[in-house]
Amino acid sequence: RTATPVAASLMAMANASAQTANDYKALVCVFLGGGNDANNLIIPTGSGYAGYASARSNLAIPSAAVLSLSPKTPDGRTFGLHPSMAEFNTLFGSGKAALLANVGTLVYPTTRAQYTTNSVPLPPQLFSHSDQTVQWHHSVPDRPAVTGWGGRVADLVNAFNTNNRLSMSVSLAGTNFFQVGSKVSQYAVTNNGAVTFAGTTGGNNALSYQAQKDLFNATQPGLFDTAFAGISSSSITNSDFLNTTLATAPALATVFPNTSLGNQLKMAARLIAASSLLNLKRQVFFVQIGGWDTHASQLDNTAPVTGSHAGLLQQVSQGLNAFYNATVELGAANQVTTFTASDFGRTYRSNGDGSDHGWGNHHMIVGGAVKGGDIYGKMPNLTIGGPDDTAQGRWIPTTSVDEYAATLASWFGVSATDLPTVLPNIGRFAKPNLGFV
């Protein structure tokens, strides 16, 4: 019996994936630009809810709406998830997703006493969006950095890729510091494919398109002209190659939400589906969703729970779920690990309409290789003025970005001896492998 077009497409995709399933890996960074208020991502329940409701006041999620969460290794307290996180909660319950508690930029492990007396170096410009974003991306807050930790990972593992014509580092959100490497350059694509020059889309512009190619390939009169023509010609060639490859790759059956994050993750999944055609055994993706700077209009306590923060969390939950399902469809679920990052957390105490810039934050990790169903790291003592608070519920991180990144880099193929190349400060922290993957 002849297979249907959809079945034939899925079979071809499965066969292509099987060829690289054992040695292909991808890291996908989902950056929550603006500072996610993860105090409403993981919510105290039971006896801890009253203190949460008092501190958060108008930001508190009604207890009846909180999704039940049962981590494998509880710390004696009980927690739940924001009601917008239904899909992620299912992934967590099925062991395909994990949470990492109270992670942030650190120069050295830091206690409240050390913070108060300034007796250990602290990351410069704490609570600043631009500075903390860059420090999350490069992981060395105590020194100038010219590369990001994702770029340094790519530099080390790019040898896995042979005869590849495109970079292993792909951004769906424009240029970023995370993917800046010394050897591997990031390659930006759109949700619809490669970026193209105006007039290079073929069709009625075919003659203009060919004229541009001929112009850039012609001998140029000077060094600047030659360099510009070479870069432009290479860009056109790469765009042609990628768009042609994507057009020939089997279509995904997984349905993605038509949101900013959903569309970025859909293109990442399409590129993973085409990895064998691109001769790529390792890929690093960067996607981003903004809007998390919720000083105002964060309010979540209406019924049903609504507000800007609720909508953003729903995008993340639905997007991560669709992306994981796509990796299952591709036969690559165990080879793709997706993780969130953000500028910083936010204050536990409400400012009356939202929350202000914080420090330590909670993050999500999804994938078939993830040892899910658990909260890793250490949830803070949720007491204003308590042992983990700088002020207003700005939690001092108990896990460093370095430890988070080192765990992911090790899974990706970076050896223990090479970890200090990726993360120069990793030797200062106790857990170079947090065990979540």
N, C-alpha and C positions, 0 to 999 in steps of 0.2 A: 504494500500500500504506500502511495506517495505521501510524504510528509507535507503538512500544511506549511505555507510560507513562514508563519510565526514559529512553528516547531522547528523548521529547517534553520531558521535564524538562530534560535536558542541553541540548537545542536552545534552549529558552526562556532558560536561564541564559547560554548562549553569546551569544544575541542581545542580552540585557541588558548583558553585559560588553562587547560590541563597541561599544555606544553610548558607553562611557566609556573604552575601552581606551587611547586616545591622550592623554587629559588626566587620567586618574585616577592617583593615587599613594598608597601607604600605607607608613608606617614602623612596624615592629613591634619593640618593645624587649622582649627576653627577659632578665629580671633573675635572676641566680643568687645568691639571698640567703644570705649567710654567708661568701662568699669562696671561689671555686672554685680548687682546686689544679691549675692548668693546667700545672704541671711534669710532671704525668702525663697531660695532654692531648696535648702535643707532646713527644715523647720522643727523645733522641739515640740514634742507631743507629751501626753501624760502629765507628770508632775512638773515638767519643764515649761509647759505652755504658758502658765500664768506670768512667769518672768519675761518670757518672749513678748507676750501681748502688752505688758506694761512698758517695756523698753521701746517697742516698735509703735505703740499707740495706733495711730490711724493707718499704718502700713501693715499691721498684723493681718495675716490670712485667717479667716474664721476657722476654728478648729475642725468643724464638721466637713470643711472642703478639702482639708489636707489629705494627700494620698498616703496610704500606709506604706512604710518602708521597713524591711526586715533584714538588715545586714547580717552577714554570717558571723561576724565577730563584734557584737555590741559592746559598748563600754559602760554599760549600766544605765545609760540614758536611752530614751526612745526618740526617734525622729521620723518625719515624713517629708514628702515632696510637694512642691507647689502644684496646685490642681491643673495648671497648664502643661504639666510634664507627663501626661498619661502614657504617651508612646515610649518615652525614656524609662518610665517606671516599669513597663512591661519588659524592656530590654534588660533592665537591672534585675528583675525577678527571674528572668530566664538565664542569667549568668553571662550575658553578652555586654554588659556595661558595668562600670565601677565609678565610684566617686572618690576624689582625693581632697581631703579636708585641709583648710588653712595653709595654703601654699602661697609664697610670695617672694619678692626680691630680698635677698640677704647678702651681706658681705661675710658675716660670720653668724653662727647661731646666736640668738639674742634673747635675753630675758627682759622682763619689765624693769627690773632694777638696773640692768645695763643700759636699757633705753633711756630711763629717767636720768641716769648720771652720765650718759653719753660716754660710757667706758669701753665700748667697742665701736669700730667704724660702722656707720649706717649707710644704706644706699642714699646717694645724694638726691636732693629734690623729691623726697618722699611726698606722695599725694599729688604730684604733678602729672597730668596726662601724658604729655610728650616724653618726659624723662622716664617715667615708669614703663611706658610702652616700649621704648628703645631698650631699657634694661631687661624687660621680659624677652625681647628678641635676641639680645646678645649675651645675657647671663653673667656679665662681668661688671657689676656696677661700680667697682672701686678703681677702674682704669678705663682709659679710652679704648674703644673697640671699633674696628673697621669691618668686621664681619659678624654675621648672626650665627647662632648655634645651629640652626637648620642648614645654613650654608657650609659651615665647617663639617657637619655630618655628611653632606653631599660630597664635599671634597674628598673625604676619606673613603666613601663607599662607591664612588663613581666608577671605579675599576670593575664593578660587577656588570656595568653596561658596556657592551661591545657593539661596534658598528652603528651606534645610535646617531641619528642626524639632528635630534632635538635635545635640549637640556632636560635633565632629570628633575629640575626644580621648576615647577609650574605654579604661577599665581593666577587665581581667578579674581583678584582684587587689586590689580595694579602693582606697582613697585612696593616693596616692603623691606625692612631691615633683616627680618628673620632669615630670609633666603640668600642674603649676600654672602658669597663665598670668595675665596682667593682664586680658585680655578673654575668652579662651576657658576655660571651666570643664570640668574632667574629668567624665565621666559613667561611673559604675560599673555594670556588669552582671554577672550570674552566668553560669555555664556553661550555664544553661537559658534565659537571656533576661533581660529587664529585672527589676530589683528591684521588688517589689510590697509594698504595705501588707498586713498581716494582714487576712484577710477580703475581699480584693479580687480573688479568683481566679475569681469567677463561680460557675456551677453552683449548688449548694445555698446558696452565700453571695451570690447575686445581689442579694437584697433589702438585705443588709448593705452590699454594695458600692455600690449606688445611693444608700443613705442617707449613706454617707461622702461621695460626690460632692456630694450636695445640701447637706450640712452645710458642706463647704469652700467651696461656691459661694455660700452665703448671705452677706448683709451681716453684718459682724462689729462688735462694740461698741468695740474699741480698736485701737491701732496694732499691738501685739504680736499680737493675735488675727488681724488682717487679714493681717499678714505671714506668720504661720504657715499660715493657710488658703490663701493664695496659693501658697506653696511646695508645700504638700501637694497642692493641686489640680493644679498644674503637673506634679508628680511622677506622679500618677495618669494624667494625660493622656499624658505622655511614655511611661510604661510600656505603656499601652494601644496607643499608636501603634507602638512598637517591636515588641511581641509580636505584634501583628496583621501587621505587615510581615514579620517572620520566618516567621510561619505561612504566608504566601502566597508567599514566595520558594522557588524550586526547591530540593529536597534535594540535598546533596552526595553523590556516589558514592564519593569518597575515604574510605577507612577510616582512622580515627585510633586511636592506642593509647588504651586506657581508663586513662589516668594523669592526675595533676593537670595536668601541662603539656599533654598531648594534648588534654584536654577544654577547656582555656582556648584553645588554638590553634584547635580546631574551631569554637568560638563566634566567634573573630576571623574565620575564613574565612567563616562564615555572614553576618557583618556586611559583609564585603567583597562577597559575592554580592548583598547587598541594597543596596549603596551607591547604585546608580542610583535605586532606589525611595526612598531617604532623601535624594536630591539632594545627595550628598556627592562631591566631586571629590578631596578630600584627607582622609585619616584617619591618626591616630596611635594606636597600640595599646600597652598596657602589660600584660605577663603576667609572672608570677613563680613560681619554684619554689625552696623553701627547703631547708635541710638541708646546706649546703655548709661549715659550720663544723666541719671534720673534725679537731679536736684528737685525737680518739680514734676507734677503730673504722673507720679508713679503710682498713685493710689490704687490699691488692690482690694479694698475691703467692701466693695459693693457686691450685691448678689444678683446674678452669678459673678464670680471674681473677674474683674476687668481692669483695664488700665494699660499704660504703655509697657510696663514691665511684663505683665501677663502675656501681651501679644508677642513680645520678643521671645519669651521663654517657649511659647507655643511654636514659633518658627524653628527654634533650635530643636525642640523635641520631635517635631514632625520631619524636619530635614535630616536629623541624625538617623531617625528610624528608616526613612526611605533610602538613605545612602547605605545603611547596613544591609537592608533587603536587596539592594542592587549588587552588593558584593557577594551575597549568597547566590543570587542569580548567576553571577559570573564565575562561581566556584572559587572565589578568592577571599572569602570572609576571614579566614585565618591568616591571610597575608596582608590585610589592610587594618591599620590601627588609627582611629580618629580621636583627637584630643582637643579640649578647649583651652584657651588662654585669654587673658584680659588684662587691662592696665593695672587694676587693683580691685580690692573689694570695696565695700561701702560701709558707712557707719551703721551700727546696730540701732542707735537711737535715731528716731525720726527728726527731721528738721521742720516738720509741720505739714509738708507737702511732698516730701521725697526723702532721699538720703544723700549724704555728702561723701567726699572722697575718703576711702579707707586704705587698708593695706592687705592683710592676709585674706585669701579668697578660696572658695571651693570650686573644683573643676570636675569635668566629666570625661571619661575615656570609654570608647566603644570599639568593639571588634571581636572576631571569633577567637583571637589569641588572648583576649583580656580575661583575667581571672575575676569574673564579675560577681555581682551580688553582694558587694562589700564596700565599706567606707575605709579607705586607706589613709595613712597619716593620723593626725590627732585632732579631733574636734576641739575648738577652744572652750575655755571656761566662759560661758555666756553671761558674765557679770560685768556691768558697767563699773569701771574702776578696779576690776579684778586682776588676777595675775597675768592674763593675756591681753589686757587692754592698755592702749596708750592714752586714750581719752575718747569718750563718746561711742565706745564700741568699735574702735579701729584696732582689729586684732593683730597682734604681733605674730608673723608667720612661724609655725612650728615645723614646716617643711619648706625647703628652699626650691626656687626655680631650677637650680643645678641638679638636685636629686630627682625632680620630676623629669627633666630633660635627659639625665643620664640613664634612667630606667628605659625611656623610649629609644634612646640611641643604642643601648646595648641590645635591645630586641631587634633593632634595625640592622645590626651587624657590626657595630663599632666594638672593637676589643677592649678589654679592661685596661690594657697598656696604652691605648689610644684615647681613652676617655678624657685625660687631662688636656689633650689637644683640642677637643671639642669644648670642654668645660674646665677652664684653668683653675677654678676655685673648688672643684669637687672634693679635693682632699680635706677641706675644712669641715665637711659635713659627714654625719655618721652613717647615712644610708645611701650609697651610690646606686642601690637597686631597691626600690620600694615594693617590688613583688607583685604589682598589679597586672603584669603581662609576662 
